[in-house]
């Protein structure tokens, strides 16, 4: 069994294997403590009524504790390694994408928190430490978006992805009836949960209505458009120009699993769904 590795991508910089950048650094894996989904349930208490009424459930931010060890020759070597570590992870103040060698298909995005690196005992040449990474979304994501699934290689498939086969299928359609498979652990809801989803639409006709008959969410474009329409879950654009006034201000959400779509009020359509798959672990 190979040793675990951690890969980090700071902002728009290239992804790196952290242990390659700091001499003597070893990655020991992620501590399970605190890494589980942080569930927040909301209730309403009614006067003179026993108990409370369940209102909603949300997932809070969570802290991912990444464990390391550092071997060094002397005090100067330790200081140099600490400087390199803090410079790589803390200097940019940017969100960091993190993934592990045990499942390269999933990533999480987080900010590093305070981490002290010190010898395990006075005079020792080894330090063990934990870096807490604060994950504000509380989610894991697929490394690729749905519309790049055709390009998946070994990094794009892993365990716990909820795929029906080796990949979740197509997300580009030309028919008036089709099925969009959402392998995520949660429903994709761009409007209320601010999930990242883009729908690229081109149609022939004076208008076009897109209906998810699985949950009855829909979007109607009420006027013919000359270019590709980009719907980001809240707004519609053509060439970066907002065309919300040419829509019914509808929203589209994807349930977990299969979502059956129906296209009406136009003669033809070309449509692509682009979103990262979302996981709780």
N, C-alpha and C positions, 0 to 999 in steps of 0.2 A: 504494500500500500504506500503510495507516494505521500510526501509531506504536503500539508495544505499550503496554499498560496493565496495572497490577497492582491487584487488589482485595483488601482485607483485612477480616476480621471478627474482632474481638478479643472472646473470650468470648461473652457474649450480646448484645453491642452490635450496632447495625446495621452492615451492610457499607458500606465507604467505598472510593472510588477514592483511593489514597494521594496521588497527585500533585495532587488537588484541595485537599488540606488543608495543603500546604506550598508557599508561593510559590517558584517557581524550580526545583522538583524535577521531574526527568524520569526515567522508567523506561526502562532500556536492555535489559531482557530477562534471562532466567535463563541463567547460565553452565552449559554442559553438564558442566563438570568436577565430578565427584562426585555428579551428579544421577542416575546410573544405579542400578539395583537393586544393593544390597550383599548379595551371596550369601555365606552361611556354610555350608559343607559339613562334616558331622561323620563321622569315620571311626573304626573300631576296628582296632587292631593286635593280631594274634594271634602268640604266641610261635612261632618256627620256621616261620612262614608268610610268604612273600614278599608285599610290598605291604600294603595296608590294605583293610578291608571297609567299603564305604559304608553309613552308618547313616541319615542324614537330611539334609535341606536346609532352611535357614531364611533369612529375609530380615531383615537387620539394619537398624537405624536408618540414615538417610543425611542428608547436609547439602545443602540446596538453596541455592545462591548466587545471590542476586538483586542485579542491578547497577543503579546509579543515577548520575545526575549532578545537581549543584546549582549554579545560577547565583545569585549574590548581589551586592549593591551594595557592602557594606563589612563590616568585622569584626562590627559589631553585628548586621547582617542575617544573617550566618553563624551567630552564636551563637543568635539567635532561631529560625532554621530547625532547628538541631541540637536545641535544647530541645524544639521541637514534635515532631520525629521520635522522639526518645527517650521523650517522654511518651506518644505514641500507641502505640508498639510495645513498650516495656519496662515502663512504669509499672504495668500491671495484673498482671504476672506470670502471665498466663493463656495458654492455648493459642490460637493464631491460625489461623483458616481463611484460606487464600490461593488465589486463582485468577487466571488470566491471560486477557486479552482474546482471545488467539489460540485458546483453547478454553475457553469459559465453562462447559462441562458438567462439567469435572473440577476437583477441589479437593484440596489437601493440608493437613494440620494440623501446625503446628510451633511451636517456641519460638525467638525471636530470640537470636542470640549476639553477642559483642562486635563492634562496628563503629566504626571511627574515621573521622570526616569531616574532611578537611583540604584546603586548596587544593592544586592540582596542582603549584604552585611558589610561592615567596614572592612576595606581592603580587598573585597571580592572583585573579580573581573567579569561578573555577570549581573545583568539587571533584568528583572521581569516586571512587566507593567501592562496596564490596560488603557487603551484609548477609547473613551466613550464617544460614539458618533450619534448625534441627535437627528433622528429621521422625522422631519416635520409632517410629512404626508402620512406616515404610519404604514406605508405600502412597500412591497417589492414590485418590480416591473419586469416584463420581458425586455431583453436587450434590444430586440428589433420591434418595429411597428408591424401591424397586421399586413399592410400592403407591401412589405418587403419580405414576406414569408417565403416567396418563391426563391429567394437568395439565401435561405437558411443553410448554414453548414453545421459543423459540429458544435459551434458556440450557440446556435439557435435552438437546439433541442436539449431538454434536460428532464429530470424527474419532477413530478408535481406540477406539470404544465396544463393538465386537463385536456390534452389533445385527444381527438378521437382516433388518430393514426399517428404517422410520423410528423404531420404538420396539421394545422387547423383548417386548411382549405383556402379557397379563393376569397378575395375581398374586392374584386373588380367584376362588375356585371354589366351586361348589355340587354338583359331581358326585362320584361315588365313584372315578373314575379321571381323572387329569389330568396335565399336564406343566408343570413349572416350569422356565423357561429362566434359566440363570445366565450372563450375558454377561461375568462377571468374568474376569480373567486367572488367578485361582486358585480352588480349591474354597472354598466357604463352610463354615467349621468353627468353630462357636461354642464348642464344648467344649475342644478342644485348642489352637486358635489364638486364642480369645477374640474371634472376629469378631462383629460386631453383627448379629444376626438375631432378629426376633420373629415368632412364628406365632400368629395369633389364631384360636381354634377355638370353634365352637359346634356341638353335635351332639345328635341325638335318639337315645335308647337308654340302656342301662345301662352301656355302655363304648364305647370307640372306639380303634382302632389305626390309626396313620398310618405307612405304610411307603414309603420311597423304594426302589423295586425296582431302580433303577439301581446303587445301592451297598449295598443291604440295611440301611441305617440306619433306625431306627424309634422311635416313641414310642407307648406304650399308656396311655390314661387308663382306669383300671379301675373308675371309679365315676361315675355320672351327676352332672353339675354344673348348677347353676341359672343361672349367668351365663356370660359370655365368658371362656374360658381364654386366658391369655397365657403362651406358652412362649418364654423368652428364650434358648434354646439350652442352658441348664443347669437352670433351675428353672421350675415351672409355678405360676401365680397365678390366682385369681379374686377380683376386687375387692381387690387387694393382699394377699390372704391366701394363704400358701404351701400348695399342695395336693400337694406331692411324694409324700406317702404314699399318694395316690390314683393314682399312676402306677407304671410299671415302671422308672422312673429311666432311660429310654432317651434317646438323643440323635439328632437329625436333622442331617445334613450335605448340602450340595448340591455335586455335581460340576460341573465346567465344562461349559457347554452344557446339553442337555436332561436333565431328571430326571423320570422317570416315577413317579407316586405312585398308590398304591392305598389306599383307605379300607375297613376291614372292622370288623365287630362292632357297627355302629350302622346305623340306618335312613336317616339323612340327615346331612349335614354342611354347614357354612358355614365356610370357611377362607381366611385371607389370609396371604401371606408378605411380610414387610416387612424389607428390608435394603438398604444402599447397595451398589452394584457396586464391586468392588475392582480396581484396576489397578496394574501395576508401573511404568507410565510414561504 
